[in-house]
């Protein structure tokens, strides 16, 4: 896949050139901890020496990232935390990353550093993890338009999301949420849709929400269960 570059700013090009300089001339082994063999790493990943592809091994878990100026994909890597080494590699281009995918991993939490480092995100995909809360620093994502938190472990609605002015789509399907801050959601200027299907929502939410909201709120019939995976 070809890198996406913008002619409107030298800053983006400079950041990508800096990242290229970090990776050029380095072997795959240089990117892996000393206790992991290249042969073992290559069973799980494709590592190229030029900018655009990156493989990171962290605590015996392989994280394979495809990197462009807008896209950072770490889905299905069995991650229990965001690989710290990636912060260093992306330090000069983090403000140009607009999409991060961490779907179908084993994450139990995200750090405040993650939120403040990638504050220019437009889309964040976290479905299929073990998250039960978000850090307060999620408020740094002032440009975020879409967040997918489906199939996690939220029991409380992550109210920090109601402070995000650009947020249009929230997916919280298949969590354990009972109560929803309907009044706060109703004040969100950009919100278009929130998916709350297959949550054990209380009767009050089901009654109060419809007349107060101007966005789509998807809810399953009371007592409905998601189909097994």
HELIX and SHEET records of a PDB file:
HELIX    1   1 UNK A   10  UNK A   23  1                                  14    
HELIX    2   2 UNK A   28  UNK A   31  5                                   4    
HELIX    3   3 UNK A   38  UNK A   42  1                                   5    
HELIX    4   4 UNK A   84  UNK A   89  1                                   6    
HELIX    5   5 UNK A   94  UNK A   96  5                                   3    
HELIX    6   6 UNK A  112  UNK A  117  1                                   6    
HELIX    7   7 UNK A  136  UNK A  140  5                                   5    
HELIX    8   8 UNK A  159  UNK A  163  5                                   5    
HELIX    9   9 UNK A  182  UNK A  186  1                                   5    
HELIX   10  10 UNK A  203  UNK A  212  1                                  10    
SHEET    1   A 9 UNK A  53  UNK A  58  0                                        
SHEET    2   A 9 UNK A  61  UNK A  67 -1                                        
SHEET    3   A 9 UNK A  71  UNK A  73 -1                                        
SHEET    4   A 9 UNK A  99  UNK A 101  1                                        
SHEET    5   A 9 UNK A 123  UNK A 125  1                                        
SHEET    6   A 9 UNK A 146  UNK A 148  1                                        
SHEET    7   A 9 UNK A 169  UNK A 171  1                                        
SHEET    8   A 9 UNK A 193  UNK A 195  1                                        
SHEET    9   A 9 UNK A 216  UNK A 218  1                                        
END                                                                             
